[in-house]
Amino acid sequence: MTQLGRLPALTPRTSLLFLNGFRGLLLLVLLVMSLIRGGDGLALIDNGPGFYLWAGGYLLIIAAWSLLRDGRVAHALQLTLGIALDIVMMVWLMALNDGVRGGFGLLLLPYLAVAGLLSNGRYALFYAAIATLMLLGYDAANSALGGAVSADWSYSAMLASTGFVTAIVTWRLGRMARASEALALQRGDEIATLNRLNELILQSQRDAVVVLDMDGRARQFNRQAERYFPGMARGEPLPELFPLLERWRRDGCPAMSTFVEQNVRGRQLVGRLVPLRENQLPGVALFMRDMADMAEEAKRIKLAALGRLTANIAHEIRNPLSAISHAADLLAEDEADPARQRLTRIVQANARRINGLVEEVLSLNRRDRIRRETLSLPAFVQETLEQFGMAEPTAARAIACHAPADVRVAFDRGHLAQILGNLLANAWRHSSRQPGAVSVDVGAIAETAFLRIIDDGPGVSEANQSHLFEPFFTTESTGTGLGLYIARELAEANDARLDYCPPGGVFRLSCHKAYD
């Protein structure tokens, strides 16, 4: 960002380009004047050989400085040499046209003005001093040759004084112009930064934010608003929100924030309308959210609180449950009465059931402890099927696996085993338990690997599909209702997705492919 305390001078390229342009324009005007004759039949400017020699010399200076502009000579030195030569050439032109009395000495002033604009204060005075010395030197030489009169000295002194005033004034104007430019750049940077900050804040809002003018045209909005109003564009009207504006106008355009509710394309949006006034142009800002999104967020908060509560309860249950199980095992060893043995088995069975529930609840906390590794999905499925067959001997040869190609995924081994084990147990439980009643398909499409577990059971009814992955939802009296919920949570923790794909009993796990 430019600092106002030290104003940068123009670079040699830009300043000398500007100066050369001025020189060329002046030379062109003088050449045209040499070709135009006045009422007395004489040219407006002496067009003798001396003038054309001067014009040729000045043209060479312009050409040389056009090349020097791209060189590495310091800016102050280039400008000083250029202005000094310009002063010499103007005094030479003045000498060709009746000296100071001819009026061409005034051409020194534009050069001093340009020099003042392009330089610092001391250099501007230095250039005016050079012009003064040249004028006085010319008068002294002319006096020595006997061609000067006393009035020439007065004209030269007045011209020199005017040159100093011109240099000082233009230097001050140039300094003010550069200060204004630096301030404008600074303010522009600050405004750009502020606009960027406002944009980031606006886009980070979870609410849909729309700023409307009084005609219902969108002036500003965020990505969430684009989700609710596809195709919206800045400066275009939003007919869906016209009723809110009309209602606000009918209420007398109150300055306070008001509650609004509107059904837009099947979404029930609620929020608030905040009036605003910018540059005397009234408008409103709408902050809205979908009721379905709010309900989903409330549900997530509720589930998170419930998870923490159940985890704490599970920890408290675990120790006394272990004591009960241990006591029941001891009683079973020494008990000979069949009736008492039956009661002991009931205690042991229910203790195991409660312990299973505790383990499932505690596994909810494991989704944040991820140790991903690259796994071959077909090999992992075969290994899991072998382990499942040991636990369910009747399923050892009844589950078919189809894996046409090697597919690798980045997944936590324990999480994937728990997901696949839960899905296999559910599929086997609801299948006909005949050979081929359950099948596991492994495949990939583009960058996505998928794993499908299919059973020949009736599937999940439409009424229960929306609740399938909710915690504690189960259709069996012996189930805990946490299996599918935990499976989906573990899948999402590994950047994967678990879905139920009707009709029939089909569950699909989709995850990203991994490359070694």
DRENRO-807309 format. One line per field, with one value per residue (C-alpha): residue number from 1; chain; x, y, z. Coordinates in pm, 1 decimal, decimal comma. Example, Ala and Ser with C-alpha at 12.3 -4.5 7.8 and 13.67 -1.06 7.14 Angstrom:
n = [1  2];
chain = [A  A];
x = [1230,0  1367,0];
y = [-450,0  -106,0];
z = [780,0  714,0];
END
This chain:
n = [1  2  3  4  5  6  7  8  9  10  11  12  13  14  15  16  17  18  19  20  21  22  23  24  25  26  27  28  29  30  31  32  33  34  35  36  37  38  39  40  41  42  43  44  45  46  47  48  49  50  51  52  53  54  55  56  57  58  59  60  61  62  63  64  65  66  67  68  69  70  71  72  73  74  75  76  77  78  79  80  81  82  83  84  85  86  87  88  89  90  91  92  93  94  95  96  97  98  99  100  101  102  103  104  105  106  107  108  109  110  111  112  113  114  115  116  117  118  119  120  121  122  123  124  125  126  127  128  129  130  131  132  133  134  135  136  137  138  139  140  141  142  143  144  145  146  147  148  149  150  151  152  153  154  155  156  157  158  159  160  161  162  163  164  165  166  167  168  169  170  171  172  173  174  175  176  177  178  179  180  181  182  183  184  185  186  187  188  189  190  191  192  193  194  195  196  197  198  199  200  201  202  203  204  205  206  207  208  209  210  211  212  213  214  215  216  217  218  219  220  221  222  223  224  225  226  227  228  229  230  231  232  233  234  235  236  237  238  239  240  241  242  243  244  245  246  247  248  249  250  251  252  253  254  255  256  257  258  259  260  261  262  263  264  265  266  267  268  269  270  271  272  273  274  275  276  277  278  279  280  281  282  283  284  285  286  287  288  289  290  291  292  293  294  295  296  297  298  299  300  301  302  303  304  305  306  307  308  309  310  311  312  313  314  315  316  317  318  319  320  321  322  323  324  325  326  327  328  329  330  331  332  333  334  335  336  337  338  339  340  341  342  343  344  345  346  347  348  349  350  351  352  353  354  355  356  357  358  359  360  361  362  363  364  365  366  367  368  369  370  371  372  373  374  375  376  377  378  379  380  381  382  383  384  385  386  387  388  389  390  391  392  393  394  395  396  397  398  399  400  401  402  403  404  405  406  407  408  409  410  411  412  413  414  415  416  417  418  419  420  421  422  423  424  425  426  427  428  429  430  431  432  433  434  435  436  437  438  439  440  441  442  443  444  445  446  447  448  449  450  451  452  453  454  455  456  457  458  459  460  461  462  463  464  465  466  467  468  469  470  471  472  473  474  475  476  477  478  479  480  481  482  483  484  485  486  487  488  489  490  491  492  493  494  495  496  497  498  499  500  501  502  503  504  505  506  507  508  509  510  511  512  513  514  515  516];
chain = [A  A  A  A  A  A  A  A  A  A  A  A  A  A  A  A  A  A  A  A  A  A  A  A  A  A  A  A  A  A  A  A  A  A  A  A  A  A  A  A  A  A  A  A  A  A  A  A  A  A  A  A  A  A  A  A  A  A  A  A  A  A  A  A  A  A  A  A  A  A  A  A  A  A  A  A  A  A  A  A  A  A  A  A  A  A  A  A  A  A  A  A  A  A  A  A  A  A  A  A  A  A  A  A  A  A  A  A  A  A  A  A  A  A  A  A  A  A  A  A  A  A  A  A  A  A  A  A  A  A  A  A  A  A  A  A  A  A  A  A  A  A  A  A  A  A  A  A  A  A  A  A  A  A  A  A  A  A  A  A  A  A  A  A  A  A  A  A  A  A  A  A  A  A  A  A  A  A  A  A  A  A  A  A  A  A  A  A  A  A  A  A  A  A  A  A  A  A  A  A  A  A  A  A  A  A  A  A  A  A  A  A  A  A  A  A  A  A  A  A  A  A  A  A  A  A  A  A  A  A  A  A  A  A  A  A  A  A  A  A  A  A  A  A  A  A  A  A  A  A  A  A  A  A  A  A  A  A  A  A  A  A  A  A  A  A  A  A  A  A  A  A  A  A  A  A  A  A  A  A  A  A  A  A  A  A  A  A  A  A  A  A  A  A  A  A  A  A  A  A  A  A  A  A  A  A  A  A  A  A  A  A  A  A  A  A  A  A  A  A  A  A  A  A  A  A  A  A  A  A  A  A  A  A  A  A  A  A  A  A  A  A  A  A  A  A  A  A  A  A  A  A  A  A  A  A  A  A  A  A  A  A  A  A  A  A  A  A  A  A  A  A  A  A  A  A  A  A  A  A  A  A  A  A  A  A  A  A  A  A  A  A  A  A  A  A  A  A  A  A  A  A  A  A  A  A  A  A  A  A  A  A  A  A  A  A  A  A  A  A  A  A  A  A  A  A  A  A  A  A  A  A  A  A  A  A  A  A  A  A  A  A  A  A  A  A  A  A  A  A  A  A  A  A  A  A  A  A  A  A  A  A  A  A  A  A  A  A  A  A  A  A  A  A  A  A  A  A  A  A  A  A  A  A  A  A  A  A  A  A  A  A  A  A  A  A  A  A  A  A  A  A  A  A  A  A  A  A  A  A  A  A  A  A  A  A];
x = [0,0  135,5  249,2  145,3  462,7  689,0  528,5  688,5  813,0  703,7  922,6  1159,6  946,6  620,3  759,5  988,5  717,6  492,8  769,2  860,2  496,3  484,2  806,8  679,2  349,6  528,2  765,4  471,2  292,4  603,2  656,4  294,2  341,9  649,6  431,8  149,5  187,0  32,0  -129,2  208,2  304,9  562,1  555,0  428,1  770,1  1111,5  1137,5  1490,6  1772,1  1843,1  1491,2  1505,3  1848,5  1692,6  1396,2  1625,9  1835,0  1526,7  1392,0  1718,7  1688,6  1335,9  1446,3  1746,3  1532,3  1279,8  1560,0  1702,6  1361,6  1422,3  1775,3  1899,8  2001,1  1857,7  1524,3  1640,5  1944,5  1738,3  1479,0  1744,7  1934,3  1609,8  1480,3  1822,3  1834,9  1476,4  1566,2  1869,1  1654,8  1385,4  1643,9  1794,1  1444,6  1395,7  1725,8  1609,5  1289,7  1383,1  1497,3  1289,9  1075,4  956,7  745,7  888,5  1051,5  709,8  760,5  994,4  697,2  527,1  856,8  904,2  543,1  597,2  923,3  746,4  478,5  730,8  984,3  1030,3  1038,3  1413,6  1445,9  1162,7  1349,0  1671,3  1509,9  1374,3  1725,9  1868,7  1611,6  1699,7  2073,7  2013,6  1797,4  2045,2  2334,6  2160,0  2101,2  2463,0  2589,8  2349,5  2464,9  2826,2  2743,1  2555,6  2213,0  2037,4  1840,7  1760,5  1406,1  1538,5  1677,7  1340,5  1159,5  1406,5  1373,5  992,2  1008,1  1248,4  1023,9  724,8  925,9  995,1  626,9  520,4  765,9  656,5  283,3  298,9  518,3  256,2  -23,4  169,2  234,1  -135,1  -230,3  9,3  -114,8  -473,7  -382,4  -202,2  -498,5  -739,1  -530,1  -519,4  -892,9  -952,0  -748,4  -934,6  -1272,0  -1171,3  -1061,1  -1382,6  -1593,1  -1405,0  -1460,5  -1830,6  -1854,6  -1688,9  -1919,6  -2222,8  -2129,3  -2057,1  -2412,6  -2620,5  -2932,9  -3028,1  -2953,4  -3116,1  -3101,8  -3390,7  -3463,4  -3814,0  -3891,3  -3811,2  -3481,5  -3198,9  -2904,2  -2699,2  -2731,1  -2530,7  -2491,1  -2760,9  -3009,0  -2911,9  -3005,2  -3355,8  -3391,4  -3209,6  -3115,3  -3133,9  -2911,4  -2814,2  -3048,7  -3319,3  -3659,3  -3762,2  -4139,0  -4146,5  -4064,5  -4301,1  -4572,3  -4329,6  -4250,3  -4617,8  -4702,2  -4421,4  -4549,9  -4907,3  -4781,9  -4638,8  -4277,1  -4185,6  -3822,2  -3803,6  -3721,0  -4032,1  -4099,0  -4175,8  -4296,3  -4333,9  -4378,2  -4132,9  -4122,5  -4234,8  -4005,2  -4151,4  -3914,2  -3919,7  -3701,2  -3696,1  -3715,1  -3476,9  -3529,4  -3219,9  -3142,5  -2835,2  -2765,2  -3123,6  -3247,2  -3466,6  -3448,6  -3482,5  -3260,7  -3422,0  -3272,7  -3453,5  -3415,0  -3600,2  -3813,1  -3700,0  -3334,7  -3411,2  -3587,7  -3292,1  -3047,2  -3257,9  -3263,5  -2883,6  -2843,1  -3088,6  -2910,8  -2572,5  -2704,3  -2868,4  -2543,7  -2349,2  -2616,7  -2636,9  -2257,8  -2240,7  -2520,9  -2347,5  -2028,5  -2223,7  -2405,5  -2095,3  -1939,7  -2250,5  -2341,2  -2002,6  -2060,5  -2406,1  -2268,6  -1983,0  -2218,7  -2454,9  -2163,7  -2061,0  -2417,2  -2445,8  -2134,9  -2263,0  -2638,1  -2790,5  -3159,3  -3302,2  -3538,2  -3258,4  -3036,4  -3311,3  -3332,8  -2954,5  -2957,6  -3222,6  -2999,5  -2698,1  -2892,4  -3032,0  -2692,4  -2539,4  -2817,1  -2763,4  -2388,1  -2442,9  -2648,5  -2375,9  -2111,0  -2314,9  -2372,5  -2004,0  -1910,7  -2079,3  -1774,1  -1536,9  -1626,9  -1378,7  -1092,3  -1006,1  -696,0  -740,0  -542,9  -561,0  -765,3  -838,4  -1215,9  -1258,8  -993,6  -1142,3  -1491,5  -1364,8  -1191,5  -1505,3  -1721,4  -1492,8  -1521,7  -1898,2  -1917,9  -1745,2  -2005,1  -2293,0  -2196,2  -2516,6  -2420,5  -2070,1  -2160,9  -2489,8  -2344,5  -2217,2  -1950,9  -1906,6  -1587,1  -1485,8  -1188,7  -957,7  -1091,4  -895,1  -1043,1  -909,5  -1100,5  -1057,4  -1029,7  -1225,5  -1500,9  -1539,6  -1551,1  -1822,6  -2029,3  -2001,1  -2064,7  -2380,3  -2513,3  -2438,0  -2611,9  -2921,2  -2925,8  -2890,1  -3155,4  -3414,9  -3325,6  -3462,6  -3127,8  -3103,2  -2782,6  -2739,8  -2999,3  -2740,6  -2489,4  -2214,2  -2122,9  -1802,2  -1752,0  -1648,6  -1779,1  -1529,8  -1374,1  -1636,1  -1613,5  -1930,0  -2020,2  -2373,6  -2525,6  -2838,0  -3077,2  -3387,0  -3607,6  -3910,0  -3706,7  -3811,4  -4164,9  -4218,5  -4347,6  -4023,7  -3774,5  -3762,9  -3680,2  -3436,7  -3117,2  -3261,9  -3115,7  -3315,9  -3552,9  -3611,5  -3883,5  -3770,6  -3831,1  -3476,6  -3300,9  -3141,6  -3207,4  -2849,0  -2689,0  -2773,9  -2740,9  -2386,8  -2304,2  -2402,4  -2216,2  -1899,0  -1940,3  -1971,3  -1668,3  -1469,3  -1610,5  -1840,9  -2216,0  -2449,1  -2789,9  -3086,5  -3181,1  -3533,7  -3697,1  -3593,8  -3321,2  -3034,9  -2784,6  -2507,1  -2185,0  -2025,0  -1672,8  -1376,9  -1129,8  -769,3  -454,0  -119,1];
y = [0,0  345,6  560,3  924,8  1048,6  960,0  1024,6  825,3  1014,3  900,5  637,7  733,1  544,2  718,7  1067,7  1085,5  942,2  1224,3  1481,1  1351,7  1367,6  1732,2  1804,1  1637,5  1825,6  2161,3  2088,8  1998,3  2325,4  2531,2  2357,8  2432,0  2795,8  2816,6  2720,0  2968,0  3327,3  3625,1  3935,4  4092,3  3792,8  3669,1  3335,0  3331,5  3212,4  3259,5  2972,4  3031,9  2775,6  2852,0  2747,5  2420,4  2351,8  2409,4  2187,2  1906,9  1930,9  1923,3  1623,5  1437,8  1520,2  1381,3  1063,9  1018,3  1058,1  810,8  552,3  671,7  624,0  248,2  281,7  262,7  626,2  760,2  935,8  1267,8  1276,9  1197,8  1461,1  1721,2  1667,4  1671,8  1994,6  2161,9  2079,2  2196,5  2530,6  2564,5  2487,4  2738,1  3011,3  2928,1  2958,1  3285,2  3413,8  3327,5  3530,6  3874,0  3761,8  3818,8  4074,5  3819,0  3643,1  3293,2  3304,7  3220,6  2867,5  2814,1  2819,6  2499,7  2310,7  2445,3  2349,3  1996,0  1971,1  2086,5  1820,8  1542,5  1629,8  1716,2  2072,2  2136,0  2006,1  2232,6  2535,5  2407,2  2393,4  2747,5  2859,6  2704,5  2894,2  3219,4  3171,7  3096,9  3406,4  3631,7  3468,7  3535,5  3901,9  3938,8  3792,0  4006,2  4317,7  4231,0  4215,4  4543,8  4405,8  4432,6  4719,2  4793,7  4663,7  4315,9  4281,7  4378,3  4127,8  3854,8  3930,9  3919,0  3597,0  3441,4  3539,0  3390,9  3074,5  3039,7  3095,6  2842,4  2580,9  2622,7  2621,8  2317,8  2134,0  2195,8  2085,0  1771,0  1688,5  1730,4  1512,5  1235,6  1258,9  1228,3  931,0  758,7  823,3  690,5  373,4  329,8  380,8  150,2  -125,0  -74,9  -84,8  -398,2  -564,2  -460,6  -589,9  -920,9  -945,3  -868,8  -1134,4  -1394,3  -1307,2  -1319,0  -1656,4  -1802,8  -1735,4  -2049,0  -1849,6  -1760,6  -1387,5  -1181,5  -802,6  -663,2  -315,5  -174,3  -326,4  -675,4  -707,4  -897,2  -673,8  -920,4  -1281,7  -1577,7  -1939,3  -2060,4  -1825,7  -1970,9  -2311,4  -2188,0  -1976,0  -2152,5  -1927,5  -1601,9  -1321,3  -977,4  -709,7  -962,6  -967,2  -1247,0  -1292,5  -1549,7  -1276,2  -1007,5  -1100,2  -1030,7  -684,4  -606,3  -714,0  -494,9  -194,7  -249,3  -243,0  104,0  2,2  -38,2  25,8  -266,7  -623,3  -830,8  -1204,6  -1347,2  -1682,8  -1787,8  -2111,0  -2108,5  -2399,5  -2647,8  -2512,6  -2352,7  -2060,6  -1864,5  -1579,3  -1204,6  -898,1  -616,3  -274,9  -90,0  240,3  294,3  612,5  718,2  412,1  197,8  -178,1  -481,7  -769,0  -1109,8  -1376,6  -1706,4  -2076,2  -2385,1  -2532,5  -2878,6  -2776,5  -2631,3  -2952,1  -3157,5  -2941,5  -2970,9  -3344,8  -3358,3  -3154,7  -3379,7  -3692,2  -3554,0  -3479,9  -3819,9  -3985,8  -3815,5  -3907,8  -4272,0  -4303,7  -4179,3  -4413,3  -4704,6  -4639,5  -4636,6  -4961,7  -5151,6  -5209,5  -5336,7  -5541,5  -5713,0  -5793,6  -5940,3  -6154,2  -6280,1  -6362,5  -6549,0  -6755,4  -6851,0  -6951,1  -7161,0  -7360,6  -7476,1  -7493,9  -7843,0  -7750,8  -7736,3  -7451,6  -7242,5  -7325,2  -7196,7  -6871,8  -6840,1  -6884,2  -6612,6  -6376,7  -6461,0  -6416,5  -6078,9  -5967,7  -6053,0  -5864,0  -5556,2  -5584,5  -5593,6  -5276,1  -5110,5  -5209,1  -5064,9  -4740,0  -4707,8  -4774,6  -4444,2  -4268,8  -4459,3  -4273,9  -3997,7  -4243,9  -4324,8  -4505,3  -4523,2  -4764,7  -4883,5  -5203,9  -5444,2  -5460,2  -5813,2  -5960,3  -5785,3  -5910,8  -6270,3  -6241,4  -6100,4  -6374,0  -6639,3  -6485,0  -6452,7  -6818,3  -6921,1  -6734,3  -6855,6  -7202,7  -7236,9  -6923,2  -7042,5  -7163,7  -6982,6  -6631,4  -6561,3  -6300,5  -6131,6  -5926,4  -5909,3  -5678,6  -5566,5  -5246,0  -5057,2  -4813,0  -4594,7  -4704,4  -4780,1  -5159,3  -5189,7  -4958,6  -5146,1  -5479,6  -5350,5  -5208,8  -5523,7  -5753,3  -5564,8  -5567,6  -5938,4  -6021,7  -5823,2  -5977,3  -6331,6  -6275,0  -6154,8  -6392,0  -6739,4  -6886,0  -7093,0  -7118,2  -6786,9  -6612,3  -6344,6  -6204,4  -5946,0  -5745,3  -5541,9  -5297,1  -4947,6  -4666,0  -4391,1  -4278,5  -4442,6  -4796,9  -4966,4  -5265,3  -5407,2  -5658,9  -5819,6  -6065,3  -6235,8  -6114,8  -5885,0  -5571,2  -5272,9  -5139,9  -4788,6  -4673,6  -4776,8  -4665,7  -4305,3  -4427,2  -4699,6  -4521,2  -4349,5  -4452,1  -4699,0  -4773,5  -5147,7  -5379,7  -5667,5  -5709,0  -5834,9  -5559,6  -5246,6  -5027,3  -4900,2  -5130,5  -4942,1  -4605,7  -4688,5  -4835,4  -4511,7  -4298,4  -4502,2  -4479,8  -4099,7  -4080,2  -4246,4  -4009,8  -4286,1  -4327,4  -4610,7  -4624,8  -4853,5  -4916,3  -5053,7  -5271,3  -5575,0  -5602,2  -5409,3  -5196,5  -5010,4  -4870,4  -4610,5  -4482,3  -4326,4  -4543,6  -4542,6  -4564,0  -4691,6];
z = [0,0  -90,3  199,8  193,7  364,6  71,8  -262,8  -544,3  -848,7  -1189,1  -1346,9  -1631,3  -1879,0  -1804,8  -1732,5  -2035,1  -2256,6  -2140,1  -2187,8  -2535,3  -2636,1  -2532,9  -2722,7  -3038,6  -3023,4  -2978,9  -3267,2  -3490,0  -3404,0  -3476,4  -3811,5  -3907,2  -3806,3  -4030,9  -4325,8  -4254,9  -4373,2  -4203,3  -4348,8  -4426,1  -4638,8  -4390,9  -4210,3  -3853,6  -3749,3  -3909,7  -4158,2  -4269,2  -4268,1  -3902,9  -3803,5  -3993,8  -3846,4  -3503,7  -3589,6  -3708,0  -3392,6  -3173,2  -3361,0  -3294,6  -2923,7  -2916,3  -3094,1  -2862,1  -2550,9  -2685,1  -2682,4  -2351,9  -2187,5  -2181,3  -2044,3  -1687,6  -1641,6  -1316,6  -1344,0  -1199,4  -1432,5  -1744,2  -1656,8  -1570,9  -1897,3  -2093,5  -1939,8  -1972,2  -2343,1  -2385,7  -2225,2  -2454,2  -2758,0  -2654,9  -2597,9  -2939,2  -3095,8  -2912,9  -3055,4  -3408,7  -3359,3  -3224,3  -2880,4  -2572,2  -2747,3  -3000,1  -2736,0  -2792,6  -2453,6  -2310,7  -2446,3  -2152,2  -1913,5  -2035,2  -1995,2  -1646,6  -1568,4  -1695,8  -1500,1  -1184,6  -1226,9  -1277,8  -1009,9  -644,3  -515,6  -519,8  -875,6  -994,6  -855,2  -1010,5  -1356,3  -1310,8  -1212,2  -1532,2  -1739,2  -1557,9  -1619,2  -1986,8  -2030,0  -1852,0  -2039,7  -2370,2  -2275,4  -2165,6  -2491,8  -2690,8  -2502,8  -2571,1  -2941,6  -2919,4  -3008,1  -2668,1  -2522,2  -2160,7  -2197,5  -2279,1  -1928,5  -1782,0  -2004,0  -1910,1  -1537,1  -1562,0  -1761,5  -1511,1  -1218,5  -1398,5  -1453,7  -1078,5  -996,2  -1261,9  -1133,7  -771,0  -849,7  -1076,9  -825,0  -557,3  -790,5  -885,3  -520,9  -440,9  -739,0  -632,6  -274,2  -394,9  -611,3  -322,7  -92,5  -355,3  -392,5  -15,7  19,9  -275,9  -111,2  215,8  41,3  -151,1  173,5  346,7  57,3  67,8  443,7  402,6  132,1  355,4  644,0  416,5  268,8  612,8  728,2  776,0  696,5  341,0  313,4  35,9  3,0  -203,7  -330,0  -321,3  -661,5  -539,2  -728,0  -564,3  -485,6  -283,5  -171,2  -44,5  -154,1  85,1  -85,0  -424,1  -285,4  -204,1  -521,2  -808,5  -1098,5  -903,7  -1030,7  -908,0  -1038,7  -1127,3  -950,9  -714,6  -759,0  -477,3  -226,0  -359,0  -101,8  182,5  43,6  -11,0  342,2  477,8  279,3  397,8  757,3  695,8  628,3  997,0  1080,3  1321,3  1230,3  1161,6  1152,8  807,4  683,0  321,8  126,8  -165,9  -410,1  -149,8  121,2  430,1  493,0  816,3  932,4  972,6  751,6  842,4  675,3  563,4  396,5  182,7  -18,2  51,5  -140,2  87,1  76,3  298,4  405,7  448,5  673,6  615,0  689,7  582,1  859,6  751,2  794,6  1136,3  1239,2  1113,9  1307,0  1622,4  1568,8  1538,9  1857,1  2036,1  1916,3  2020,5  2368,5  2381,7  2275,7  2553,2  2806,2  2701,1  2696,8  3054,4  3158,4  2982,6  3174,7  3500,9  3412,4  3305,2  3648,3  3830,3  3521,5  3534,1  3900,7  3824,3  3539,9  3754,9  4042,7  3806,2  3672,4  4024,5  4115,4  3798,6  3888,7  4232,9  4165,9  4115,5  4135,0  3776,7  3868,1  4010,3  3711,5  3481,6  3678,6  3663,0  3285,2  3259,5  3460,8  3241,9  2914,5  3015,5  3146,7  2807,2  2633,2  2847,7  2795,8  2417,5  2442,2  2650,9  2397,3  2109,7  2296,9  2380,1  2016,8  1926,4  2069,5  1841,0  1521,5  1601,9  1651,8  1291,5  1167,8  793,3  581,5  224,4  210,0  -72,3  -58,0  -206,6  23,3  326,6  239,9  210,7  547,6  708,8  555,4  700,7  1047,0  1010,2  905,0  1226,2  1430,0  1208,4  1081,4  875,7  681,5  598,0  248,4  196,5  134,5  -217,2  -294,7  -632,7  -676,0  -1044,4  -988,6  -711,5  -557,0  -293,1  -43,0  239,0  548,6  914,9  936,5  1262,0  1138,9  810,5  992,5  1224,3  936,8  724,8  1019,9  1116,2  758,6  715,6  1044,6  942,7  595,0  727,6  991,0  736,5  452,9  370,0  484,7  168,7  -38,2  -216,5  0,8  82,8  -163,4  -139,1  -450,7  -480,3  -765,2  -866,7  -1084,9  -1172,6  -842,0  -619,1  -481,0  -362,2  -152,8  -172,5  70,3  -76,3  84,1  -52,9  230,1  192,0  262,9  471,6  449,0  314,9  652,6  822,7  556,1  678,5  1033,1  933,8  1043,5  1349,5  1687,1  1896,2  1608,6  1569,7  1447,7  1669,1  2038,6  2096,2  1899,6  2039,4  1735,9  1727,3  1469,1  1147,3  1317,5  1432,6  1090,7  914,4  1170,5  1118,2  739,4  751,1  979,4  698,1  431,9  303,1  280,4  377,9  206,3  183,9  -180,4  -221,0  -335,9  -135,7  119,9  -42,3  152,8  -28,7  115,6  -113,4  -48,8  -230,7  -412,8  -292,3  -502,1  -378,8];
END
